[in-house]
Amino acid sequence: MTRAAAPARTGLFGGTFNPIHLAHLRAAEDVAEALGLDRVVFVPSATPPHKKPAPGETMAPAALRVAWVHLAVCGNPRFAVDDLEVVRGGLSYTVETLRIYRERLAPEAPVFLIGQDAMQEIGSWKEPEALLELAHFAVMTRPPLPPLPLAEVIPPALAAAFDFEANGQLARHRTAGTLVRRVRITPLDVSASDLRARLRSGRSVRYLIPDAVRDAVLESAVYAGSHAQRGVPK
C-alpha cells in the first residue's frame, strides 16, 4: 500500500503590500525556514479595514499591488500569490480568508504570519477568538520594536484561552490546539510608508524593493509626487 503524502505546510502572509519590499520577502523566507513550511502564500488585501490612507498618502489599486507581488515572488518556488481577497472585494477580513484555507488544507491548519504590533491589536479584528482557533500564528518582531513575551503580545481577553511556555516563545490554545510562536526574523528596517515618501519626493528606492517591482512601480507613477519624474531611474 502506498502511503498518502502529508498535507503541505502552508503559511499565509496577508497585507496591503503597498508596495511589497525586501523586508516582506526576507520575513517570509525566515518564517518558512524556521517552521519548515512548504510554501508561503502572499494574500494582498482589497480594502483593509484597519488601514486608512493618511492625508497625502496613496493606496495603489489592488490589481497593481497583486501584480507587484507576483513579480516579487516569481523567483522563489516556495512562494505563491492568492488574490482571493481582491476577487472577493469589499473589506478584507482575515477571518474569512482563514476559514477558506482551513477548509482547503483540512485536517491541517495554515500558519498566519503576523507582526508583533499587529498581534497586539488583534482583539480589534473581526472575530478574534475564531482567528486564533482557525490557524497557527507566527509572530514576527518588526524593527525597531523589541521582542516581547507572547503573554504580553496577545491581548489579555484572548490570552486567557492559551497555555504559555515558560520561555515566553510558544503558546498553545487549550481547546483548538493551535499554536502561537515567536519567530525571529532578519531585522531589516524597511517600511512601505518610507518607500512611498521616497517615491513622492523623487528619491531612490533601489535595493529596498526587487528591481522588477521598482521598475513596475515607477512605470505606474502611482506614488509620484510633484518632485518625481516618471521614467527617471530611481
C-alpha positions in Angstrom: 0.0 0.0 0.0 1.3 3.4 -0.9 1.3 5.9 1.9 -0.5 9.2 1.1 1.6 12.3 1.2 1.2 14.5 4.2 -0.6 17.8 3.5 1.7 20.7 2.6 2.5 23.0 5.5 1.3 26.4 4.3 2.0 29.9 5.6 -0.3 32.8 4.8 1.1 36.3 4.6 -1.6 39.0 4.3 -1.2 42.7 3.9 -1.6 45.6 1.6 1.9 45.3 0.1 1.7 49.0 -0.8 4.3 48.3 -2.2 5.9 44.9 -1.4 9.5 45.3 -0.4 12.6 43.2 0.6 11.7 43.1 4.3 8.4 41.4 3.4 10.3 38.8 1.4 13.0 38.2 3.9 10.5 37.8 6.7 8.6 35.2 4.7 11.8 33.3 4.0 12.8 33.4 7.7 9.4 32.0 8.9 9.4 29.4 6.2 12.8 28.2 7.2 12.2 28.4 10.9 8.9 26.5 10.8 9.7 24.1 7.9 6.9 25.4 5.7 6.5 24.0 2.2 5.1 27.3 0.9 4.2 30.8 1.9 1.2 32.3 0.1 1.1 36.1 -0.1 -2.5 37.4 0.1 -2.8 41.0 -0.9 -5.9 42.7 0.6 -8.5 44.6 -1.3 -9.7 47.1 1.2 -8.1 46.7 4.6 -10.5 47.7 7.4 -7.7 48.8 9.8 -5.6 50.9 7.3 -7.0 54.2 6.2 -4.6 56.2 4.0 -3.3 59.3 5.8 -3.8 62.7 4.2 -1.5 62.9 1.2 -0.9 59.1 1.2 -1.8 56.7 -1.7 -3.2 53.2 -1.8 -2.2 51.7 -5.1 -5.0 49.9 -6.9 -5.4 46.3 -5.8 -4.7 45.0 -9.3 -1.3 46.7 -9.3 -0.4 45.5 -5.8 -1.2 41.9 -6.8 0.9 42.2 -10.0 3.8 43.6 -8.0 3.7 40.7 -5.5 3.7 38.3 -8.4 6.8 40.0 -9.7 8.5 39.9 -6.3 7.9 36.2 -5.6 8.2 34.6 -9.0 11.9 33.6 -8.5 11.2 31.6 -5.3 9.5 28.2 -5.8 8.3 28.2 -2.1 6.4 31.5 -2.6 3.0 31.9 -4.2 0.3 34.6 -4.5 -3.5 34.3 -4.0 -5.7 37.2 -5.0 -8.9 35.8 -3.3 -9.4 38.9 -1.2 -9.2 41.1 -4.2 -11.6 38.9 -6.2 -13.9 38.8 -3.2 -13.9 42.6 -3.0 -15.2 44.8 -0.2 -13.4 44.9 3.2 -10.7 42.2 3.6 -11.4 40.3 6.8 -8.6 37.8 7.7 -11.1 35.5 9.4 -12.9 34.9 6.1 -9.6 34.0 4.4 -8.6 31.7 7.2 -11.9 29.8 7.0 -11.3 29.2 3.3 -7.8 28.0 3.8 -8.7 25.8 6.9 -11.2 24.0 4.6 -8.7 23.7 1.8 -6.0 22.3 3.9 -8.0 20.1 6.3 -7.1 18.5 8.5 -4.1 20.8 8.7 -4.3 24.4 9.8 -2.5 27.2 8.0 0.2 29.3 9.6 -0.6 33.0 9.6 2.4 35.4 9.6 1.8 38.5 11.7 3.9 41.3 13.1 4.1 41.7 16.8 2.5 45.2 16.6 -0.5 43.7 14.6 -0.8 40.8 17.1 -1.1 43.3 20.0 -4.1 44.8 18.1 -5.8 41.6 17.0 -8.5 42.0 19.6 -10.0 44.7 17.4 -10.1 42.5 14.3 -13.3 40.7 13.2 -14.0 37.6 15.3 -10.6 37.5 17.0 -11.4 34.3 19.0 -12.1 32.5 15.8 -8.9 33.8 14.2 -6.8 32.1 16.9 -8.7 28.8 16.6 -8.5 28.6 12.8 -4.8 29.0 12.3 -1.4 28.8 13.9 0.3 32.2 14.2 3.9 33.1 13.6 4.6 36.4 15.4 7.4 38.4 13.9 9.2 41.4 15.5 9.3 44.5 13.3 12.3 46.8 13.8 12.7 48.9 15.9 10.4 47.2 18.3 12.0 44.8 20.8 10.6 41.2 21.1 8.2 40.8 23.9 7.0 37.6 25.6 3.9 36.3 23.9 1.9 36.7 27.1 2.4 40.5 26.7 1.6 40.4 22.9 -1.7 38.5 22.8 -4.4 40.8 24.2 -5.5 39.7 27.7 -9.0 38.8 26.8 -7.7 36.3 24.2 -4.6 35.2 26.1 -6.9 33.5 28.7 -7.5 30.7 26.2 -3.8 29.8 26.0 -1.2 28.0 27.9 2.2 29.7 27.7 5.6 28.0 27.8 8.0 29.4 30.5 10.3 30.9 27.9 7.5 33.1 26.5 8.1 32.0 22.9 5.2 29.5 22.5 1.6 29.4 23.4 -1.0 26.6 22.8 -4.7 27.1 22.5 -6.4 24.9 25.1 -9.4 23.8 23.0 -8.3 24.3 19.4 -4.7 23.1 19.8 -3.4 25.9 17.6 -0.1 27.4 18.4 1.2 31.0 18.6 5.0 31.0 18.1 7.6 33.7 18.2 9.8 33.7 15.1 12.9 35.8 14.9 13.4 37.5 11.5 16.2 39.4 9.9 15.9 42.9 11.3 15.5 44.9 8.0 14.1 48.3 8.9 12.3 48.9 5.6 8.7 50.1 5.6 6.2 50.7 2.8 5.4 54.2 4.2 9.0 55.2 3.9 9.2 53.9 0.4 6.1 55.9 -0.6 7.6 59.0 0.9 10.8 58.4 -1.1 8.9 57.9 -4.3 6.8 61.1 -3.7 9.9 63.1 -3.3 11.8 61.5 -6.2 14.4 59.7 -4.1 15.8 56.3 -4.9 14.2 53.1 -3.7 16.9 50.9 -5.3 18.0 48.0 -3.1 14.9 48.4 -1.0 12.4 46.6 -3.3 13.1 44.0 -6.0 14.3 45.5 -9.3 11.3 44.2 -11.3 8.9 45.7 -8.7 10.8 49.0 -8.7 10.6 49.3 -12.4 6.8 48.5 -12.4 6.1 50.9 -9.5 8.0 53.7 -11.3 6.2 53.0 -14.6 2.8 53.2 -12.8 3.6 56.6 -11.3 1.1 55.8 -8.6 3.2 57.2 -5.8 4.8 60.0 -7.8 4.7 63.4 -6.2 5.4 66.9 -7.7 9.2 66.3 -7.5 9.1 62.8 -9.0 9.9 62.4 -12.7 8.3 59.5 -14.4 10.7 57.3 -16.3 13.8 58.6 -14.5 15.7 55.7 -12.9 15.4 55.6 -9.1 
